Amino acid sequence: MGLTLMEGNELIAWAAYEAGCRFFAGYPITPATAIYNAMLRLLPPEGGIVLQGEDEIASIGYCLGASMCGWKAMTATSGPGISLFSESVSFAIGSEIPIVIVDVQRLGPSTGSATKGADGDIQFMRWGNSGGLPVIVLAPADVADCFPITMHAFNLAEQYRCPVFIASNKEIGLTGESVDFPALERAPVVHRRLAPDGEPFLPFRPAAGSDAPYFLPFGAKTLVRQTSSTHGENGYITTDPAEIRAANERLDRKLTANVDRFSYYQEEPVADATTLMVTYGVTSRAARLACRELNKRGEKVTLLVLKTLFPVPQNVIRRAAAGVKRALVVEMNQGQYALEVDRVLKNHHVEFCGAMDGKLISPGRIMEAASG
């Protein structure tokens, strides 16, 4: 396979396959169903399993069960399905079950418009779990970007024993572009760390030099204890405040303390820039064109395209904003990530440009906001 026409959804499936994913379960929903269809072609010939659940709740449940048995698992949906995933996402966080969840976002709220793109689920992916503990959310910027972002998602899920969201968008998932498939970036494949032989196994004790625990699969020779309730290192339910506090602090720390290690982004810095433009996803293409035209006019603007959205890559944002007077956040919603940038850049004037109306944001509209 050389230069070929591929959609973002197809590349997500291919990257999952190359990352070692051999289990997929999902429920048909526009605009994510093409991922299911591609996995159905890729996995069964290699001994993998693809299931259509009776609904989204069952689908993610199948994936969590497969992951606990040692399989790399992925599911894909859109906004309405993400809403139904909430309880299982909480289970995956608290019980440290690796899973990749693709959200090919469409216009909301509720059923919304199945064939219109948006980025309205950004905060829901971060906060749509009981307890408010962090998850990882990555966002591809274009079709080709879907491949490395998906490989990173699997590696991070395995390394940190957590759910990882891919915040795609209908305009990326269902757009066909020419892709040089062999030349795509391929990260070395990471696998979860297995518990050493000959040592007592505690399912939630952190591995040496890590805040993530070792792994042993269900169904092997060693009994593996699992619960969705508050638990100690041994997996037994506990009501001890010290144990509960230590567990929750570790779940937070294992991601927030390491975000600099997986802060993916692209930056187009401009000397003496007065404005920092922050964006992500499909909107980054229009923002890039707008920035280049603004710089031609002498309006100096630095572009920052974030590909790690959560945990918020605060150091990346602060470095990019050093020396500028204002920041302009451009996104296809009503300002969800602008809130995060405003929180990080407390000493800057942060503005928002965007909308959630089913239309892509044009370079002209961005230029108007930047010049204003």
Backbone torsions as a table, in degrees:
resi	resn	phi	psi	omega
1	MET	NA	114.5	178.4
2	GLY	-106.1	-128.9	177.1
3	LEU	-69.0	121.8	-175.6
4	THR	-148.4	157.9	178.4
5	LEU	-85.7	119.8	-178.0
6	MET	-138.5	150.7	174.2
7	GLU	-94.3	160.4	178.7
8	GLY	-58.4	-40.9	179.1
9	ASN	-60.7	-39.9	177.5
10	GLU	-63.1	-42.4	-178.5
11	LEU	-67.0	-33.6	175.0
12	ILE	-61.4	-44.0	179.6
13	ALA	-63.9	-44.0	179.7
14	TRP	-64.5	-40.6	179.4
15	ALA	-66.2	-39.9	176.8
16	ALA	-59.8	-43.7	178.8
17	TYR	-59.8	-47.0	-178.4
18	GLU	-69.8	-25.4	177.9
19	ALA	-78.0	-8.3	177.6
20	GLY	104.9	7.4	177.1
21	CYS	-66.9	128.4	178.5
22	ARG	-131.4	12.9	176.2
23	PHE	-140.3	127.3	176.9
24	PHE	-137.8	134.2	172.0
25	ALA	-136.2	139.7	-179.2
26	GLY	-162.0	173.9	178.0
27	TYR	-126.7	133.6	-174.9
28	PRO	-57.3	129.1	176.1
29	ILE	-158.2	130.7	174.8
30	THR	-73.9	134.4	8.2
31	PRO	-106.5	31.6	-175.2
32	ALA	-102.5	-9.5	-170.9
33	THR	-61.7	-27.8	-179.8
34	ALA	-61.7	-26.8	175.9
35	ILE	-66.7	-46.1	175.8
36	TYR	-56.2	-47.3	-177.8
37	ASN	-62.0	-40.4	179.8
38	ALA	-68.8	-40.6	177.8
39	MET	-64.2	-32.6	178.0
40	LEU	-65.2	-30.0	175.6
41	ARG	-79.6	-35.4	-170.6
42	LEU	-85.5	-43.5	-167.1
43	LEU	-80.2	-50.1	-175.1
44	PRO	-55.4	-38.4	177.5
45	PRO	-62.9	-19.6	179.9
46	GLU	-104.2	17.6	179.8
47	GLY	83.6	8.4	179.2
48	GLY	-83.1	174.3	-176.9
49	ILE	-126.2	133.3	174.2
50	VAL	-128.0	124.9	-178.4
51	LEU	-124.0	142.6	166.7
52	GLN	-100.1	113.6	176.9
53	GLY	-73.5	162.3	177.5
54	GLU	-71.0	-15.9	174.4
55	ASP	-165.5	-179.7	-178.0
56	GLU	-66.7	-35.1	-178.8
57	ILE	-62.7	-45.0	178.4
58	ALA	-65.0	-39.0	-175.8
59	SER	-62.1	-48.6	-179.9
60	ILE	-69.6	-30.5	176.0
61	GLY	-62.9	-42.1	175.7
62	TYR	-58.1	-42.6	-177.6
63	CYS	-65.2	-40.5	179.8
64	LEU	-65.8	-40.1	176.8
65	GLY	-62.7	-42.6	178.7
66	ALA	-63.8	-40.9	-179.9
67	SER	-63.7	-40.1	178.9
68	MET	-65.9	-20.7	175.3
69	CYS	-89.5	0.8	174.4
70	GLY	105.6	-0.2	179.2
71	TRP	-83.2	146.3	167.4
72	LYS	-81.2	125.5	-170.3
73	ALA	-127.9	149.5	178.8
74	MET	-143.3	147.3	168.9
75	THR	-131.8	163.1	-178.9
76	ALA	-144.3	142.4	-178.9
77	THR	-159.4	-166.3	173.0
78	SER	-131.6	-167.5	-171.5
79	GLY	-49.9	-50.9	179.7
80	PRO	-59.4	-36.5	179.0
81	GLY	-72.0	-36.8	176.9
82	ILE	-58.1	-38.7	178.1
83	SER	-59.4	-40.0	-178.5
84	LEU	-75.9	-18.6	179.9
85	PHE	-75.5	-13.2	-164.2
86	SER	-51.9	-49.5	-177.2
87	GLU	-63.1	-40.5	-179.4
88	SER	-70.2	-32.6	175.1
89	VAL	-63.4	-42.2	176.7
90	SER	-60.2	-42.0	177.5
91	PHE	-61.1	-43.9	-179.1
92	ALA	-64.8	-36.9	177.7
93	ILE	-66.3	-54.0	-174.5
94	GLY	-68.2	-31.6	-178.7
95	SER	-101.4	4.2	172.2
96	GLU	55.8	56.8	-178.5
97	ILE	-105.0	116.3	179.8
98	PRO	-66.3	133.1	175.0
99	ILE	-159.4	145.9	173.3
100	VAL	-107.8	128.8	-178.1
101	ILE	-121.1	118.5	180.0
102	VAL	-97.8	125.7	175.4
103	ASP	-113.0	99.8	175.2
104	VAL	-86.1	94.1	-167.6
105	GLN	-69.2	143.8	174.2
106	ARG	-130.6	170.9	-175.6
107	LEU	-66.0	127.8	175.0
108	GLY	-112.2	-167.9	6.6
109	PRO	-83.2	173.8	178.8
110	SER	55.9	-136.4	-179.3
111	THR	-64.4	-32.4	174.0
112	GLY	57.2	-136.7	178.8
113	SER	-121.3	113.6	-172.8
114	ALA	-65.8	-23.8	-175.5
115	THR	-110.5	16.9	177.2
116	LYS	-118.4	136.4	-178.3
117	GLY	-87.4	160.1	175.3
118	ALA	-168.2	174.8	174.2
119	ASP	-125.7	43.9	-174.1
120	GLY	-82.1	-5.0	-177.3
121	ASP	-99.8	6.2	-170.2
122	ILE	-57.9	-49.5	180.0
123	GLN	-73.6	-30.4	179.3
124	PHE	-65.1	-38.8	177.4
125	MET	-60.1	-39.8	179.9
126	ARG	-73.8	-42.9	-168.1
127	TRP	-110.0	3.1	-176.0
128	GLY	-81.9	47.7	176.6
129	ASN	-144.5	153.0	178.0
130	SER	-75.9	134.3	-179.8
131	GLY	102.7	-23.7	174.7
132	GLY	72.8	14.5	-179.6
133	LEU	-73.0	154.9	-171.3
134	PRO	-73.7	155.6	168.6
135	VAL	-129.6	171.9	174.9
136	ILE	-100.5	131.6	175.8
137	VAL	-126.8	120.2	178.2
138	LEU	-113.4	148.7	-175.9
139	ALA	-133.2	113.7	174.1
140	PRO	-70.3	147.9	-177.7
141	ALA	-95.8	-19.4	179.2
142	ASP	-158.9	-175.0	-175.5
143	VAL	-62.0	-52.0	-178.5
144	ALA	-60.7	-31.3	-179.2
145	ASP	-65.1	-22.9	-179.2
146	CYS	-59.1	-29.9	-176.3
147	PHE	-71.3	-59.0	-179.6
148	PRO	-64.0	-35.8	-179.7
149	ILE	-62.6	-40.5	179.6
150	THR	-68.2	-39.8	176.9
151	MET	-63.7	-41.8	175.9
152	HIS	-61.1	-39.4	-178.3
153	ALA	-60.4	-44.7	178.6
154	PHE	-66.1	-42.0	179.7
155	ASN	-61.8	-41.7	-178.8
156	LEU	-70.0	-38.8	177.0
157	ALA	-59.8	-40.9	179.9
158	GLU	-71.2	-44.1	-175.1
159	GLN	-68.3	-41.7	-173.6
160	TYR	-104.2	3.2	177.7
161	ARG	51.0	65.6	-174.7
162	CYS	-157.0	163.0	170.2
163	PRO	-72.9	141.5	175.4
164	VAL	-126.2	125.8	178.1
165	PHE	-93.4	142.5	167.5
166	ILE	-109.2	112.1	-177.7
167	ALA	-89.3	83.0	176.3
168	SER	-89.4	-165.9	-172.3
169	ASN	-158.7	147.3	-179.7
170	LYS	-51.5	-37.5	-176.0
171	GLU	-71.3	-23.1	174.2
172	ILE	-89.5	-45.2	-174.3
173	GLY	-64.5	-35.1	-174.4
174	LEU	-112.6	17.1	174.7
175	THR	-98.7	131.3	176.9
176	GLY	-94.2	130.4	177.2
177	GLU	-137.6	155.5	175.8
178	SER	-72.0	126.7	-175.9
179	VAL	-129.6	132.1	172.6
180	ASP	-85.1	87.6	-169.6
181	PHE	-58.4	-45.7	-179.4
182	PRO	-64.5	-23.8	-176.3
183	ALA	-88.9	-1.9	-178.8
184	LEU	-65.0	146.7	179.0
185	GLU	-63.0	130.5	179.4
186	ARG	-125.3	110.4	177.6
187	ALA	-75.3	145.3	174.8
188	PRO	-57.0	136.9	-175.3
189	VAL	-74.7	132.4	-179.3
190	VAL	-108.4	142.1	175.8
191	HIS	-122.2	149.7	178.4
192	ARG	-61.4	149.6	-175.2
193	ARG	-81.6	124.3	179.1
194	LEU	-81.5	146.4	179.3
195	ALA	-64.2	139.1	-179.8
196	PRO	-64.5	146.2	175.3
197	ASP	-69.4	149.9	172.2
198	GLY	82.0	3.7	178.2
199	GLU	-118.9	146.8	176.4
200	PRO	-57.6	134.2	-177.2
201	PHE	-96.9	119.2	172.4
202	LEU	-113.5	113.9	-167.0
203	PRO	-63.2	-18.8	-178.4
204	PHE	-123.9	22.9	173.0
205	ARG	-85.8	130.6	-179.1
206	PRO	-60.3	143.0	174.9
207	ALA	-68.5	160.2	180.0
208	ALA	-56.1	127.1	178.2
209	GLY	71.7	19.8	-175.8
210	SER	-145.7	161.6	170.6
211	ASP	-99.9	1.0	177.1
212	ALA	-101.0	141.7	-177.3
213	PRO	-78.4	161.2	169.2
214	TYR	-64.8	166.2	-178.3
215	PHE	-125.2	140.7	164.1
216	LEU	-136.2	141.0	-175.6
217	PRO	-80.1	153.8	169.0
218	PHE	-63.8	145.9	174.3
219	GLY	88.7	1.7	177.8
220	ALA	-93.5	-168.2	-173.9
221	LYS	-72.8	-22.5	-179.1
222	THR	-97.0	132.5	177.3
223	LEU	-66.7	127.0	178.9
224	VAL	-112.6	123.1	-177.7
225	ARG	-99.0	135.5	-177.7
226	GLN	-140.3	140.4	177.3
227	THR	-152.8	151.0	175.1
228	SER	-93.2	-4.5	178.5
229	SER	-85.4	166.8	176.4
230	THR	-59.0	135.1	-171.4
231	HIS	-146.8	161.2	173.3
232	GLY	-93.9	-171.0	-178.2
233	GLU	-60.5	-28.3	-177.9
234	ASN	-82.0	-5.6	178.8
235	GLY	88.5	-3.5	176.5
236	TYR	-80.5	145.3	177.3
237	ILE	-61.3	137.5	179.7
238	THR	-135.8	150.4	171.2
239	THR	-116.8	10.8	-178.6
240	ASP	-73.2	119.1	-176.3
241	PRO	-57.5	-37.9	-178.4
242	ALA	-66.0	-42.3	178.7
243	GLU	-65.6	-43.5	-178.7
244	ILE	-64.6	-44.6	179.8
245	ARG	-61.4	-45.4	-179.0
246	ALA	-62.3	-41.3	-179.8
247	ALA	-65.1	-44.8	-178.0
248	ASN	-69.4	-36.9	176.5
249	GLU	-64.9	-37.1	178.2
250	ARG	-68.0	-41.5	178.7
251	LEU	-61.2	-36.9	176.2
252	ASP	-71.5	-47.3	-173.1
253	ARG	-66.1	-35.2	-174.1
254	LYS	-63.9	-21.8	176.4
255	LEU	-103.5	-51.5	-174.3
256	THR	-65.8	-32.5	-179.4
257	ALA	-78.1	-11.4	-175.8
258	ASN	-117.1	8.5	-173.3
259	VAL	-60.9	-29.9	178.7
260	ASP	-62.1	-23.0	179.5
261	ARG	-76.8	-20.6	179.1
262	PHE	-131.7	37.6	174.7
263	SER	-88.0	96.2	-179.4
264	TYR	-94.2	135.8	-177.4
265	TYR	-166.7	166.7	170.3
266	GLN	-128.0	138.4	-179.3
267	GLU	-131.3	137.8	172.6
268	GLU	-118.6	85.4	-175.1
269	PRO	-75.0	148.3	177.4
270	VAL	-128.8	128.0	179.8
271	ALA	-60.1	136.3	177.7
272	ASP	61.5	27.5	178.4
273	ALA	-63.6	145.1	177.3
274	THR	-104.4	-15.7	-178.8
275	THR	-129.4	138.7	170.7
276	LEU	-107.7	122.9	176.2
277	MET	-100.6	120.8	-178.9
278	VAL	-111.8	131.3	179.8
279	THR	-153.9	-179.3	179.7
280	TYR	-163.2	167.4	175.4
281	GLY	64.7	-155.1	-174.4
282	VAL	-63.4	-26.1	-179.1
283	THR	-65.0	-20.3	-178.8
284	SER	-62.8	-25.7	-179.5
285	ARG	-68.7	-45.8	177.2
286	ALA	-67.3	-37.8	-180.0
287	ALA	-64.3	-37.7	179.5
288	ARG	-63.8	-44.6	178.2
289	LEU	-63.0	-42.1	-179.5
290	ALA	-62.7	-44.1	-179.2
291	CYS	-63.1	-42.8	-178.6
292	ARG	-64.9	-37.9	178.6
293	GLU	-70.7	-39.8	178.2
294	LEU	-62.5	-41.4	179.4
295	ASN	-66.9	-33.0	175.1
296	LYS	-62.2	-33.9	-179.1
297	ARG	-79.9	-7.8	-178.7
298	GLY	95.3	2.1	175.2
299	GLU	-89.1	103.1	-167.8
300	LYS	-79.9	116.3	-175.4
301	VAL	-133.1	128.9	172.6
302	THR	-94.1	136.1	179.5
303	LEU	-103.3	133.2	174.5
304	LEU	-126.8	114.7	177.1
305	VAL	-102.9	111.5	-179.4
306	LEU	-86.3	134.0	174.5
307	LYS	-114.7	-17.6	164.8
308	THR	-103.1	117.4	-179.8
309	LEU	-98.7	-40.0	178.9
310	PHE	-139.9	143.1	-11.8
311	PRO	-53.2	147.6	-175.4
312	VAL	-59.3	125.1	179.1
313	PRO	-77.6	75.2	-171.1
314	GLN	-60.8	-40.3	-178.0
315	ASN	-66.1	-37.2	177.4
316	VAL	-62.4	-46.1	-177.9
317	ILE	-65.5	-43.6	-179.1
318	ARG	-65.3	-41.9	178.8
319	ARG	-61.9	-43.8	-178.5
320	ALA	-65.6	-29.5	-176.9
321	ALA	-88.2	-3.6	-178.3
322	ALA	-60.1	122.0	176.6
323	GLY	93.6	-14.5	180.0
324	VAL	-89.9	160.2	-178.5
325	LYS	-94.2	-30.6	-174.6
326	ARG	-142.1	159.9	174.4
327	ALA	-126.7	140.7	177.8
328	LEU	-120.3	120.0	-179.7
329	VAL	-102.5	124.9	-176.7
330	VAL	-116.0	121.8	-177.3
331	GLU	-157.6	156.3	-176.7
332	MET	-89.5	61.1	173.1
333	ASN	-158.7	-156.7	-176.8
334	GLN	-105.5	26.9	172.8
335	GLY	104.7	33.1	-175.7
336	GLN	-68.3	-47.5	-178.7
337	TYR	-81.6	-19.8	174.6
338	ALA	-58.5	-32.1	177.3
339	LEU	-62.3	-39.3	-180.0
340	GLU	-68.5	-42.6	-180.0
341	VAL	-65.0	-40.3	178.5
342	ASP	-62.7	-37.0	178.8
343	ARG	-67.8	-37.8	-178.2
344	VAL	-75.6	-41.9	-176.6
345	LEU	-98.2	69.8	-173.9
346	LYS	-66.1	-24.1	-176.5
347	ASN	-101.6	13.3	179.5
348	HIS	-117.0	159.2	172.3
349	HIS	-88.8	114.9	-176.6
350	VAL	-107.5	126.5	179.6
351	GLU	-117.9	164.1	-178.0
352	PHE	-125.7	139.0	173.0
353	CYS	-131.8	122.7	178.9
354	GLY	168.3	-175.8	178.9
355	ALA	-169.5	164.2	174.9
356	MET	-130.4	81.0	-174.8
357	ASP	-134.7	10.6	178.3
358	GLY	90.2	-1.4	179.8
359	LYS	-109.7	146.6	171.4
360	LEU	-69.0	148.9	178.1
361	ILE	-82.0	126.1	-173.8
362	SER	-83.6	154.6	174.2
363	PRO	-57.2	-37.3	-179.9
364	GLY	-62.6	-41.5	179.1
365	ARG	-65.6	-38.2	179.0
366	ILE	-66.6	-42.1	178.9
367	MET	-61.6	-40.1	179.4
368	GLU	-62.4	-42.5	-179.6
369	ALA	-67.8	-38.6	-178.7
370	ALA	-69.3	-36.5	-178.8
371	SER	-77.0	-26.1	-178.0
372	GLY	-73.8	NA	NA
